[in-house]
Amino acid sequence: MDCHIEIIPRTLHFKQPAGTSRGIYTTRKVWYLRLTSPDEPGRVGIGECAPLPNLSCDDLPQYETLLQNACRRLEAKRGMLDTDALRPYPSILFGLETAFRHFDAGSYALRDTPFSRGDAGIPINGLIWMGEYDKMLAQIETKMQAGYRCVKLKIGAINFDDELELLRHIRRHFSAKEVELRVDANGAFAPADALEKLERLAELDIHSIEQPIRAGQWEEMARLTEKSPLPIALDEELVGQNMRQQKFDLLKALHPRYIILKPSLHGGVAGCDEWIELAQRMNVGWWATSALESNIGLNAIAQWCATYQNPLPQGLGTGLLFTDNVEMPLEIRHDCLWYTAGHKGGQA
């Protein structure tokens, strides 16, 4: 079909600074895509391209030019999306996939699932951002009062003993059966002392740890996944592994217990489907996480994730972090993300 894609840059502002071991985010740059076609006047498709600074494999100085070129090629090919050609640019692929899915669906209910019909919510984890001890403790208390049954702490920024004390605080009030605890080091541990830290964390009945050491250290990571008393989940390690053979080689070499999938980082929806296929074949678990997209991207990830009916809590709360978000029929009730069926959503 004939189509036109308008690119709309936007800077989003966090309600509160979001701290990770890579730094503190106060703003977030995204590019919205608005797809229209003279063949179907009045119909529109909205997608979001949101590479993460200093992490995404397509976080490149010439990003806007690459995005413009991809959109113009797509227009020239009359809307034929070449997924393989966009493998090196996962955030661009995800934005285009979402725009076409929205255009075809005619609403933000992008797929037909109990979630999209408003009949079921998706269990999510409560996210505790890095910060000073007292501020992290306050976040924990808020999540506990809200009824979260899975809490994820970003660790690696303050004293490790203080982080252990925060986890002990939760365990003094809630057993592992009552509240599942996940931690995410974002690669902050040094290989030399990582195993010792994992052993201390394991004493607190932690469900899993994401990316304990920096990505790219396959020999050290393989040693950790073999010896760790704590299940290891890989996240940053997957970035840039865009070809099917690369994904297979990584899973075979590192044997993680889980992988964490972010379509904006890990190959768009098509690339994440490929990760899941390989992971299931190799008995590796997974869950999906948004990557600080606005509600446009969050909804697309949630709509896709719901098709798998994965019972594990997903990381799908971060789209609600911005003061100037796009209105979307999403809300968090207790510890689940819900889609409000019948709501048409906002415009980018």
N, C-alpha and C positions, 0 to 999 in steps of 0.2 A: 504494500500500500504506500501511497505518497504520505510523507510525514514531515513534520518540522519539530525540532527540539530546541527550546529556549533554555539557556543556562542562566540561573539566578544565584549569584554569590550571596552568602549571608553569614554574618558573624553572630553567634549565639553567646549569651552571657550566663554563667553558672549562678545559681542562687547562692551557693556557698563555694569557696575554693575547693577544688577536688585534688587531694594529694595522693600521689603515687611515688614510687621510688625513682621515677624518671623526672619528677618535678611536680609543680602545682599548676593546675589548669584554672584559669579564671574566665577565658573565652574559648570559643570553638568555631573554627571556620568550616563551613560546609558549602556545597554547591547543589542547589535543587535543579532538577530537570523537569521541564514542562513539555510533554509530548502532545501534539495535536495532529489532526489529519483532515484535509479537505474532503476525503472520502467519507468521513463520519463527523460532520460538523456538530459541535456542542459536546463532544466526548473529549476527555482529557486524561492524561496519565502523568502522575507525579512520582519522581524518584529522588533519591538523595545520595550524593557522592561525598563521603566524609573520611578521607585518609587521616590517620593519626600522626601528628608530627613526631619525627624521629623514631617511628616504629614501622609504619606501613611501607611495604616494598615499593609502592607507587607514590610515596611522599617525595616528590621531585620538584626542583625549582620551576620546571616548565609544565607543571601539572595542568594549569588552565589551558595551555596550548594543546596538550595531549587530549584533554577532555573535549575541546572544541573540534579537534581532528576526528575523534571517535564519533562524535555526533554528526559531523558532516558526512563521514563515510557511510554511516547508517542511513542517512537521508538519501545518499546517492544509490544505495542498495535497496531502496524502497522498504526500509524497516526490517531487513534480514539481519538479525543479530548474530555475529560471528563470535561465539563464545571462546573458541580456541585462540583466536587472534587477540582477545582481551585478557587471557590468562595472566600476563605480567602486570595487569592493572585491575586488581580485584575490586577496589572501591568504585571505579568507573563501571565495571561490569555489573556490580550490584545495583548501582543507581539506574542503569539502563534496564536491567531485568525488572526492577520494581516499577519503573515507568510503564513498561509494556504490560506487565501483569495488572496494574491499576487500570490502564486504558481498556484492556480486554474485559476485566471484571465489571467495570462501570461503577465500582464503589470501593471503599477501603476494606471491605470484606473480601480479601484477595483470593481466598481459597475456601472451599466448602468443608468446614469442620465444625464440631460442637463449639469450639472457641469462636469461630467467625459468626456463628449463629447466636452467640451470647448465652449458650447453654452450659458452658464449662470454662473455668479459669485455668491458667497455667501456673503451677506452683513456681515461686521464684525465691531466690535467696535475698536476705537483707544485707546490704553492702555497707561496711564500715570503712570510711576513708581514713587514710593516714593523717596523723596530726599529733598534737600534744596529748599526753596521757588523759588529762581531764576531758578534753573534747572528744576523744575516742570513747571514753567511758560513757559520756552523755549520749553519744550515738547508739551505743550498745543498749543502754537503758530504754531508749525510744523504740528500738526494734523489738526488744523483749515485750514491752507493753503493747506493741501493735500485734503481737501474736505470731511473729515469724518462727517457723520451725527449722529454718536453715539460715545461718548467719555466716557471712564471709568477711574476714578481716584482711585488709591490705597491711602487710607487715614489711619490715626492712628499713624503715625510716627513723625509728626511735630506738632506744636501748632495747636489746633483745629480751632482757629480764623484765622490763616494763611491759613488753608485748605479751610475754608469758603470763604476767600477773593479770592482764586484761582477760586472757583466755581462762585463767583460773577463776576469775570473778564470775564468768558465765557458768563454769562448771560447778561452782559452789551453789548455784541456784537452779541449774538445769542439767540433768543427766544427758548422756549421748542419745538415749532413746527419746528424750523430750526435745532437744535442740541439736541439730547437726551443725558442726563447726567446720568451716573450710577456711584455709588461709592462702593468701596469694603474695608471694615474695617478689614477683616481677623481676626475677633474676638477681636479687640483692645479695644472696649468700655467696661467700667465697668457697670454691671447691674444697679447700683444705679443711674447713670446719663445718661444711654443710651437713655431713652425716651426723655429727654430734648434735646439731640443732634439730635435725629431724627426729632423732631419738628422744630429745627432751619434749618436743611437740607431741610425739606419739603417746607420751604418758598422760596426755589430756584428752584422749579419745577423739583426736582430730580425724575428720572424714578423709581429707586429702590436702595436699599442698600444690599450688600452681607454680610452675617454673621456679624451682628453688635456686638454680644458678643461671647465669647469663646464657642465652641461646648460642648455639654454634660450637659448644664444647661437648661433642658427642661422646668421646671416650669417658669423660667424667660423668656425664649424665647417665650413660649406660651403667656405670658402676653404681650410681645412686639408685636407679630404678631396680637394680638387682638386690641391693643390700638394705634399702630403706625400710624401716618398720612401718612407714607411713606411705599410703598410696600417692604416687606422683602423677599430676595432670600436666600436660604440656599445652602451652598457649603461644608465647612469643616464638617458640621453637618452630612452629608451623609457618611463620611468616616467610614468604618468598619461596616456599616449596609448592610451586604452582603446577608442575607437571605430575601426571599420575605416577610415573616411575619414581619421582622424588618422594612422593607421599608414601609409597610402598616401602622404599628404602629406609625412610625415617622410622616408620612404625616397626619395621623388622629389626633395625639396629638398636632402638632405644627401649622398646617394650614398655611403653607407659601403661599405667592402669586406666587412665582417661586422657582424652583430648578435649580441648575447649574450642568451640567453633564460633568464629565471628565472620560472617559473610563479607563485611567490608575489608577485612584483612586477609581472609583465607580462601579467596577464590570466588566470591559471590555465592549465590545459591547453588549454582551448578557445581562449583568447586567444593562446597561443603557437602553436597550430596555424594560426591566422589570420595571425600574423606570418610563419610559415614559408611559407605559401602565397603571400603577397605578395612576400616576399624572393626566392623561387625564380623568380617571374615577372619580377623586376627584376634577376636575376643577382647577388644579394647572398648571400654565404655566412652560415652561422650555426653556433653551437654552444650547448649548454645548460650552465647552471651552477646549482648549489644556492646558496641565499642564507642560509646559516647555520641551516638547519633541523636538527632532530634526525634520527635514522635513519628515522623515519616519513615525513617529507617527502622525505628523500634517496632512499629506496627508490621512492617514487611517481614522482619525477622520472626516476630511472634506468629504471624499468620503461617509462615513456612514451617516453623518449629512445631506448631500444633498438628501438622500432618503426620508427624512421627509418633505422637502420643508417648513421648519419653517421660517416664514417671519421676525422673530425678528433678530436683529444683533447678530451674534455669536462671541465668543471670540477665533478666529482662526488665530491670527497674530504672536503668540509667537514662532513658529517654525523657524522664520526668524531672530532670535536674535543672532545666533552664528557665530563666525569667521570661524569655521571649520565644517560647516554643510555638510550634504550629499546633493548632487545636486538632485533636484526634479523639475518636471514641475509645479511649483507653483509660482504665482506672485500676488502682490497686486496692483490693479489698482484703484485709488481713495480710495473708502472705501469698496471694495469687493475683496475677494480672488478668484483667477481664476486658473483653471487647463489648461495647454497648451496641448490640445489634440494632440496625435501623438508623443509626446516626451517620450522617453523610461526611462528617469531618470537615477540616478547613482547607484553605488553599495556601500554597507556599508563596 
